[in-house]
Amino acid sequence: LEQALALALTAPRSERDFRPVLDAIRYADGRASFATRNHYMSRDWAVANGWLVSDVTEELAPDLTRAVERRIDRAAFLRGHGVEPRGPADEPRVVHARMLPREAAGQIAPLLAAGDLLFWVGKGDGILVVHTGLAVHAPDGTVLLRHGSSGAGRVVDEPFVDYAARATFAAGLLVYRLREDAWPPGLEGRKR
């Protein structure tokens, strides 16, 4: 997902921009390390990438959304990987969101724009987003989910509604949309 976004932003520019843009998406302040990686999509990634994406979940179907919250202990995660937490930045936090229920996929599909980021909300504690993908529109109008499939061992496109029906690990999803003026802060000199 991050590589696709970095390519989308830099393709009309130059290859030299790809890595700094990817680092700006993937790491806090663009500084590459395990400790600064935006590991949690809801707690880290979406917050750090407000310049890149907007949460449009409630906007798409306000009557369908449901409140969800999870306590995320980033410090424990880092310690579990042998990395020292960064202090207050990594302290446990409760993340609140509004999600669209998985069972409403048929109602949600026509509302998805090509390129929307789909963040699947898990049912367990300690993490909110457990899988990601992109909305893609097939020539016949079917909305597809493009995602890395662990079962297939590669990136696949499959009907969004079918995937939602069998994604019993998920309670629902969040929908994020790329900002039209997206460009990483601090890299303005590279913007053309």
Solvent accessible surface area in square Angstrom, and as a share of the most:
residue,aa,sasa,rsa
1,L,59,0.29
2,E,19,0.09
3,Q,100,0.44
4,A,46,0.36
5,L,9,0.05
6,A,0,0.00
7,L,101,0.50
8,A,62,0.48
9,L,15,0.08
10,T,6,0.03
11,A,80,0.62
12,P,104,0.65
13,R,55,0.20
14,S,33,0.21
15,E,164,0.74
16,R,138,0.50
17,D,0,0.00
18,F,54,0.22
19,R,166,0.61
20,P,33,0.21
21,V,0,0.00
22,L,16,0.08
23,D,25,0.13
24,A,18,0.14
25,I,0,0.00
26,R,45,0.16
27,Y,33,0.13
28,A,22,0.17
29,D,119,0.62
30,G,28,0.26
31,R,136,0.50
32,A,62,0.48
33,S,52,0.34
34,F,84,0.35
35,A,16,0.12
36,T,11,0.07
37,R,79,0.29
38,N,8,0.04
39,H,50,0.22
40,Y,23,0.09
41,M,30,0.14
42,S,14,0.09
43,R,10,0.04
44,D,15,0.08
45,W,0,0.00
46,A,14,0.11
47,V,113,0.65
48,A,39,0.30
49,N,0,0.00
50,G,33,0.32
51,W,42,0.15
52,L,0,0.00
53,V,4,0.02
54,S,33,0.21
55,D,73,0.38
56,V,10,0.06
57,T,1,0.00
58,E,85,0.38
59,E,128,0.57
60,L,29,0.15
61,A,11,0.08
62,P,85,0.54
63,D,143,0.74
64,L,44,0.22
65,T,11,0.06
66,R,124,0.45
67,A,77,0.59
68,V,16,0.09
69,E,96,0.43
70,R,27,0.10
71,R,131,0.48
72,I,0,0.00
73,D,43,0.22
74,R,1,0.01
75,A,4,0.03
76,A,51,0.39
77,F,57,0.24
78,L,0,0.00
79,R,144,0.52
80,G,67,0.65
81,H,104,0.46
82,G,73,0.70
83,V,36,0.21
84,E,134,0.60
85,P,17,0.11
86,R,86,0.31
87,G,30,0.29
88,P,114,0.72
89,A,42,0.32
90,D,0,0.00
91,E,84,0.38
92,P,46,0.29
93,R,111,0.41
94,V,73,0.42
95,V,19,0.11
96,H,130,0.58
97,A,21,0.17
98,R,94,0.34
99,M,13,0.06
100,L,0,0.00
101,P,6,0.04
102,R,33,0.12
103,E,123,0.55
104,A,8,0.06
105,A,5,0.04
106,G,49,0.47
107,Q,112,0.50
108,I,0,0.00
109,A,10,0.08
110,P,104,0.65
111,L,72,0.36
112,L,3,0.02
113,A,37,0.29
114,A,71,0.55
115,G,36,0.34
116,D,1,0.00
117,L,0,0.00
118,L,0,0.00
119,F,1,0.00
120,W,0,0.00
121,V,0,0.00
122,G,3,0.03
123,K,119,0.51
124,G,43,0.42
125,D,120,0.62
126,G,32,0.31
127,I,66,0.34
128,L,0,0.00
129,V,9,0.05
130,V,62,0.36
131,H,46,0.20
132,T,31,0.18
133,G,3,0.03
134,L,33,0.16
135,A,1,0.01
136,V,30,0.17
137,H,84,0.38
138,A,20,0.15
139,P,149,0.94
140,D,118,0.61
141,G,51,0.49
142,T,51,0.30
143,V,17,0.10
144,L,27,0.14
145,L,0,0.00
146,R,98,0.36
147,H,12,0.05
148,G,43,0.41
149,S,20,0.13
150,S,117,0.75
151,G,79,0.76
152,A,52,0.40
153,G,67,0.64
154,R,156,0.57
155,V,96,0.55
156,V,23,0.13
157,D,63,0.33
158,E,30,0.13
159,P,52,0.33
160,F,0,0.00
161,V,66,0.38
162,D,83,0.43
163,Y,10,0.04
164,A,1,0.01
165,A,73,0.57
166,R,144,0.53
167,A,1,0.01
168,T,88,0.51
169,F,92,0.38
170,A,0,0.00
171,A,23,0.18
172,G,0,0.00
173,L,0,0.00
174,L,3,0.01
175,V,0,0.00
176,Y,22,0.08
177,R,72,0.26
178,L,64,0.32
179,R,103,0.38
180,E,187,0.84
181,D,107,0.56
182,A,7,0.06
183,W,18,0.06
184,P,0,0.00
185,P,87,0.55
186,G,68,0.66
187,L,33,0.17
188,E,109,0.49
189,G,84,0.81
190,R,71,0.26
191,K,92,0.39
192,R,167,0.61
